[in-house]
Amino acid sequence: MTAPAAEHQIEGLDRIAPLIARWNGGMASLWTYSISHGKLIIRLNRPTIRGNLHLSCYDCRRISAPTVWGGINVQISAEDTPEGRRYIIRDEPNKVEIRCGFLTAQENVEPIY
């Protein structure tokens, strides 16, 4: 029996940043968005490597990105605000900026190509 997906979610900038680095140079897409939960899932993949990385962004306050882009160079930082810690996902060469309140990552989410 397969474990629930939540058990495979990775939290914390120090653990997520190295995962993102492995996918840089590949493709990204805005995979799903739920307005009622303010949740955005960004899917990172590379055509030459089987698998993917999903970044789940919760409490999104700003999403500025194409729906699909290549040659990704995703960087993540955190800032403390009056609302608490917020995360900023940027890919400056591709003019991407996403701001959210909580961030998790999960590798090899179905469907896997």
C-alpha angles and dihedrals in degrees: 000000000000118000117244114271093242090068089062097051116117122213134189132057092251091059099037099047095065090050092053091049090061091058098043111119091038133087133292132196136182092243103182139349130194113194093192091059097029086232123151125183117203115196118209121193143153120221091222096050127064112233140036145228123234119205110199111203116193129194092018114195099172131025117178112163144107113260091245129014139167138212089047123197101178119184127181129204136167132223132189113233134172085266092054132257115349128187126224121202113195138178100176098184088056095041094243125153125164123174121197142159100230133021135194134171133211128184128218100011116179129292092054117188 
